[in-house]
Amino acid sequence: MTEQHPARLGVFRRFLSNESSAGIILIAVAALALIVANSGASEVYFDTLHRKVGGLSVEHWVNDALMALFFLLVGLEIKREFLIGQLSTWGARILPGAAAVGGMAVPAVIFVVINSGDPVALRGWAVPTATDIAFALGVLSLLGSRVPTSLKVFLTALAILDDLGAVVIIAVFYTEDLDLLMLGAAAALLVVLIVLNRLGVTSIPVYLAIGAVLWYVVFLSGIHATLAGVALALTIPIRSRRTEHSPLERLEHGLSPWVAFLIVPIFGFANAGVALGGSGINVTDSVPLGVALGLFVGKQVGVFGAAFLFIRLKLAPMPTGANMMQVYGVAVLCGIGFTMSLFIGLLAYSTSPLLIDETKIGVLLGSGFSAVVGAAIIILAGRRAGTGTMIPAR
């Protein structure tokens, strides 16, 4: 494998060297949030989240402002991968693309079937469709050499396409009460950013300054403010004549550690806490059950089913050095929804604290089972491969 400057690697592939620590931090903050929310400090925890600062609650600042930077990073990675990265050719998109579509469709169907009698609950149909790339790659990295690099690349590509699908879902299905004046202002700012790109402007501060204004008008427009991050990312130049590394590469490289080790953990801590005592939450209720089964069952069926079909029909090649059981283990790991699933749940049930809490329980259960079972399958697959009984990849 040729050596590359860190700024020339996609943010998620750079996680191959540190995703175990990022994943461990996510696990830790989720556990800590649950402990705090059910301890004597619970009142301080929830009061702090609801405390108003500058007209918004702390929780809203985390979910609407800090997460805009997360979505900016997601947008940068999507643009980079589609133009010059692992997804730059149609051939490279076939297997992860099919797996991503299957991995979004089947969980949604499972959730809809379980919640078919409740129109309010049905708003959360997209919650189990997401995969948390940092968490899933974190589990993979902890398994070390048992996992071929090709599977990490496959999971990364799949999760990027999964994130793209989540962005589209948020924009189309979780936007309401549009302010046309603010929407027009956002469109005008987007045109300015595109013109700057075409004129060859490469100053990152210029793009970020206009992006901050874009975030504000999008926030006022009725579209979720975090989508401003994706829109901004798509206008950042990916090529530069003056410096070795493009503005997109430099911004991505600068943002990635802040997002991985600060923003996402803060989001996780602020949103994973659920007060279980006397909350009235039952894990067999339709929402937590639909989310948990969608993530744990739906993801593995959808991802592996599509991958298996495309590989067996020779429409796409098997990841190099991997066997079918290892692919199945990765499919199970795709049920780790955490960050994006929690985020979609907040949008889906913004007027129902109970359903938000039920969603959190479903996400934690589904993600937890997916992490443990997926890791166990990959370990077993690696042992079988090591004894000469590798499952055939035909």
C-alpha positions in Angstrom: 0.0 0.0 0.0 1.5 3.3 -1.1 2.2 5.9 1.6 0.0 9.0 1.5 0.0 12.3 3.3 -2.8 12.3 5.9 -4.5 15.3 4.2 -4.8 13.2 1.1 -6.8 10.5 2.8 -10.6 10.7 3.3 -11.6 11.4 6.8 -13.2 8.1 7.4 -10.2 6.2 6.0 -8.0 8.2 8.2 -10.0 6.6 11.0 -8.3 3.3 10.2 -5.4 4.5 12.3 -7.5 5.9 15.2 -11.0 4.7 14.9 -10.7 2.3 17.8 -10.2 5.2 20.2 -13.0 7.2 18.6 -15.3 4.2 18.9 -14.3 3.6 22.5 -15.0 7.2 23.3 -18.5 6.9 21.8 -19.2 3.7 23.8 -17.9 5.4 26.9 -20.0 8.6 26.5 -23.2 6.6 25.8 -22.7 4.6 28.9 -21.8 7.6 31.0 -24.9 9.5 29.7 -27.1 6.5 30.8 -25.4 6.4 34.2 -25.7 10.1 34.8 -29.3 10.2 33.6 -30.2 7.6 36.2 -28.1 8.9 39.1 -28.4 11.7 41.7 -26.9 14.0 39.0 -29.8 13.5 36.6 -31.5 16.7 37.5 -28.4 18.7 36.8 -27.9 16.8 33.5 -31.4 17.5 32.2 -31.5 21.0 33.5 -28.2 21.8 31.8 -29.5 20.5 28.5 -32.6 22.6 28.7 -30.9 25.7 29.9 -31.3 28.7 27.5 -28.2 30.3 26.0 -28.5 33.0 23.4 -32.2 32.1 22.8 -31.6 28.4 22.3 -31.3 25.5 24.8 -27.9 23.9 25.2 -29.4 20.8 23.6 -30.4 22.7 20.5 -26.9 24.3 20.3 -25.5 20.8 20.3 -27.9 19.3 17.8 -28.3 22.3 15.4 -25.0 24.1 15.6 -22.3 21.6 16.6 -23.8 18.9 14.4 -23.6 21.2 11.4 -19.9 20.7 11.6 -20.4 17.0 11.7 -22.5 17.3 8.5 -20.0 19.6 6.9 -17.4 16.8 7.4 -19.9 14.2 6.0 -20.4 16.4 3.0 -16.7 16.9 2.4 -16.1 13.1 2.5 -19.0 12.4 0.2 -17.7 14.9 -2.3 -14.1 13.7 -2.1 -15.1 10.0 -2.4 -17.3 10.5 -5.4 -14.9 12.7 -7.3 -11.4 11.3 -6.6 -11.9 8.5 -3.9 -13.1 5.0 -3.5 -16.5 5.8 -5.1 -15.1 7.7 -8.1 -16.1 5.0 -10.6 -19.3 3.2 -11.2 -17.6 -0.2 -10.8 -16.4 0.8 -7.3 -19.9 1.9 -6.3 -21.8 -1.2 -7.3 -21.3 -3.5 -4.2 -21.4 -0.8 -1.5 -24.2 0.9 -3.3 -26.4 -2.2 -3.5 -25.6 -3.0 0.2 -26.4 0.5 1.3 -29.8 0.5 -0.5 -30.6 -2.9 1.0 -29.4 -1.8 4.4 -31.7 1.2 4.3 -34.8 -0.4 2.8 -35.2 -3.5 5.0 -34.9 -1.8 8.4 -37.4 0.8 7.2 -39.8 -2.0 6.2 -39.4 -3.8 9.5 -40.1 -0.5 11.5 -43.2 0.3 9.4 -44.6 -3.2 9.8 -44.2 -3.1 13.6 -45.6 0.5 13.9 -48.2 0.3 11.1 -51.1 1.0 13.5 -49.6 4.3 14.9 -49.3 7.2 12.4 -47.3 9.2 15.0 -44.8 6.4 15.6 -44.4 5.9 11.8 -42.6 9.2 11.6 -39.6 7.4 12.9 -39.4 5.0 10.0 -35.9 6.3 9.0 -34.3 5.9 12.4 -33.0 2.3 11.9 -31.7 3.0 8.3 -28.5 4.7 9.5 -25.0 3.3 10.2 -22.5 5.0 12.5 -19.2 4.8 10.6 -16.9 5.7 13.6 -18.5 3.2 15.9 -18.6 0.4 13.3 -15.0 0.9 12.2 -14.0 1.2 15.8 -15.3 -2.3 16.4 -13.5 -3.6 13.3 -10.2 -2.0 14.4 -10.4 -3.7 17.7 -10.4 -7.0 15.9 -7.0 -6.2 14.3 -5.6 -8.5 11.6 -8.7 -10.7 11.6 -10.3 -8.1 9.3 -8.9 -7.7 5.7 -8.4 -4.0 4.8 -10.8 -4.5 1.8 -13.7 -5.0 4.3 -12.8 -1.8 6.1 -12.9 0.0 2.7 -16.2 -1.7 1.8 -17.7 -0.7 5.1 -16.4 2.9 4.7 -17.8 3.2 1.2 -21.1 1.7 2.3 -21.4 4.1 5.2 -20.6 7.1 3.0 -23.5 6.1 0.7 -25.6 5.5 3.8 -24.9 9.0 5.1 -25.8 10.4 1.7 -29.1 8.6 1.9 -29.7 10.0 5.4 -29.0 13.5 4.3 -31.6 13.1 1.5 -34.1 11.6 3.9 -33.6 14.5 6.4 -34.0 17.1 3.6 -37.1 15.5 2.0 -39.0 13.9 4.9 -38.1 16.0 8.0 -38.6 19.5 6.7 -41.7 21.5 7.3 -43.1 25.0 7.7 -40.8 26.6 5.1 -40.0 30.3 5.2 -39.7 31.1 1.5 -37.9 34.4 2.2 -35.1 32.7 4.2 -35.0 29.8 1.7 -34.4 32.4 -1.0 -31.6 34.0 1.0 -30.0 30.5 1.5 -30.2 29.9 -2.2 -28.6 33.2 -2.9 -25.7 32.5 -0.5 -25.3 29.1 -2.1 -25.0 30.7 -5.5 -22.3 33.1 -4.1 -20.4 30.1 -2.8 -20.6 28.3 -6.2 -19.4 31.5 -8.0 -16.4 31.8 -5.6 -15.6 28.2 -6.4 -15.8 28.8 -10.1 -13.6 31.9 -9.8 -10.9 29.9 -8.1 -11.2 31.4 -4.6 -9.4 29.0 -2.2 -9.6 30.9 1.1 -11.2 28.6 3.7 -12.1 31.4 6.0 -14.1 33.1 3.3 -16.1 29.9 2.7 -16.6 29.4 6.4 -17.7 33.0 7.0 -20.4 32.8 4.3 -21.2 29.2 5.5 -21.9 30.6 9.0 -24.5 33.1 7.5 -25.9 30.2 5.4 -26.4 28.1 8.6 -28.3 31.0 10.2 -30.7 31.6 7.3 -31.2 27.8 6.8 -32.0 27.6 10.5 -34.7 30.3 10.0 -36.0 28.7 6.8 -37.5 25.6 8.3 -35.0 23.2 6.8 -32.9 21.6 9.4 -29.9 23.8 10.0 -27.3 21.0 9.8 -28.0 20.5 6.1 -26.3 23.9 5.6 -23.1 22.0 6.5 -23.6 19.6 3.6 -24.5 22.4 1.2 -21.3 24.3 2.2 -19.2 21.2 1.8 -20.3 20.7 -1.8 -19.0 24.2 -2.7 -15.5 23.8 -1.2 -12.9 23.5 -4.0 -11.4 20.1 -4.3 -8.6 21.2 -6.6 -6.1 24.0 -6.2 -3.4 25.4 -8.5 -1.5 27.3 -5.8 -0.9 24.7 -3.0 -0.2 21.0 -2.9 -3.4 20.2 -1.0 -6.8 21.5 -2.0 -9.0 23.6 0.4 -11.3 20.5 0.7 -8.4 18.3 1.9 -7.1 20.9 4.3 -10.5 21.6 5.8 -11.3 17.9 6.1 -8.0 17.2 7.7 -8.4 20.0 10.2 -12.0 19.2 11.1 -11.8 15.4 11.5 -10.2 15.1 14.9 -12.5 17.8 16.4 -15.6 16.0 15.0 -14.4 12.5 16.0 -13.1 13.3 19.5 -15.2 16.3 20.6 -18.4 17.1 18.6 -19.7 13.5 18.2 -18.9 12.6 21.8 -20.7 15.8 23.0 -23.7 14.9 20.9 -23.6 11.3 22.2 -23.5 12.4 25.8 -26.3 15.0 25.3 -28.6 12.6 23.6 -28.0 9.1 24.9 -29.1 9.8 28.4 -32.5 8.3 29.3 -34.1 8.3 32.7 -35.4 4.7 33.0 -36.9 4.7 36.5 -40.7 5.4 36.3 -40.4 6.6 32.6 -43.1 4.3 31.4 -40.8 2.9 28.7 -41.2 -0.7 27.7 -38.7 -2.2 25.3 -41.5 -4.2 23.7 -43.4 -1.1 22.8 -43.6 -0.6 19.0 -41.1 2.2 18.6 -38.1 0.8 20.6 -38.9 -2.7 19.2 -39.0 -1.4 15.7 -35.8 0.5 16.0 -33.9 -2.3 17.7 -35.1 -5.0 15.3 -34.6 -2.7 12.3 -31.0 -2.1 13.3 -30.1 -5.6 14.4 -32.1 -7.7 12.0 -33.0 -5.3 9.2 -29.5 -4.1 8.6 -27.8 -7.5 8.4 -30.6 -8.9 6.2 -30.6 -5.9 3.8 -26.8 -5.4 3.6 -25.8 -9.0 3.4 -28.7 -10.0 1.2 -27.8 -7.4 -1.4 -24.1 -8.1 -1.2 -24.6 -11.8 -1.4 -26.9 -11.5 -4.4 -24.5 -9.2 -6.3 -21.5 -11.3 -5.6 -23.1 -14.6 -6.5 -24.5 -13.1 -9.7 -21.0 -11.8 -10.5 -22.3 -8.2 -10.7 -19.6 -7.2 -8.2 -16.4 -8.8 -6.9 -15.9 -10.1 -3.4 -13.7 -7.8 -1.3 -10.1 -8.9 -1.7 -9.0 -11.5 0.8 -12.4 -11.8 2.5 -14.8 -14.6 2.8 -18.6 -14.6 2.8 -18.9 -15.1 6.6 -16.7 -12.0 7.1 -18.9 -10.0 4.8 -21.9 -11.2 6.9 -20.1 -10.0 10.1 -19.6 -6.6 8.6 -23.3 -6.5 7.6 -24.2 -7.2 11.2 -21.9 -4.3 12.3 -23.8 -2.0 10.0 -26.6 -2.2 12.6 -24.6 0.1 14.8 -26.7 3.2 14.2 -25.9 5.4 17.1 -25.1 9.0 16.0 -27.2 9.4 12.8 -30.0 7.2 14.2 -30.3 9.3 17.3 -30.2 12.4 15.2 -33.1 11.3 12.9 -35.1 10.2 16.0 -34.8 13.7 17.4 -36.2 15.1 14.2 -38.9 12.5 13.8 -40.3 12.9 17.4 -39.4 16.5 18.2 -42.8 17.0 19.9 -42.8 13.8 21.9 -40.2 13.4 24.6 -41.5 9.9 25.4 -41.0 8.7 21.8 -37.5 10.3 21.7 -36.6 8.3 24.9 -38.0 5.1 23.4 -36.0 5.8 20.2 -32.8 6.1 22.3 -33.5 2.8 24.0 -34.1 1.1 20.7 -30.9 2.6 19.2 -28.8 1.6 22.1 -30.2 -2.0 22.2 -29.9 -2.5 18.4 -26.5 -0.9 18.2 -25.2 -2.9 21.2 -26.4 -6.3 19.9 -25.0 -5.5 16.4 -21.6 -4.6 17.8 -21.3 -7.7 19.9 -22.7 -10.3 17.5 -21.0 -8.7 14.5 -17.6 -8.9 16.2 -18.2 -12.5 17.3 -19.0 -13.5 13.7 -15.9 -11.9 12.3 -13.7 -13.5 15.0 -15.2 -16.9 14.2 -14.8 -16.3 10.4 -11.2 -15.4 11.0 -10.5 -18.6 13.0 -12.1 -20.8 10.3 -10.1 -19.0 7.6 -6.9 -19.6 9.6 -7.5 -23.4 9.9 -7.9 -23.8 6.2 -11.7 -23.9 6.2 -12.3 -20.5 4.6 -15.8 -20.2 3.4 -15.7 -20.0 -0.4 -16.1 -16.6 -2.0 -17.6 -17.7 -5.3 
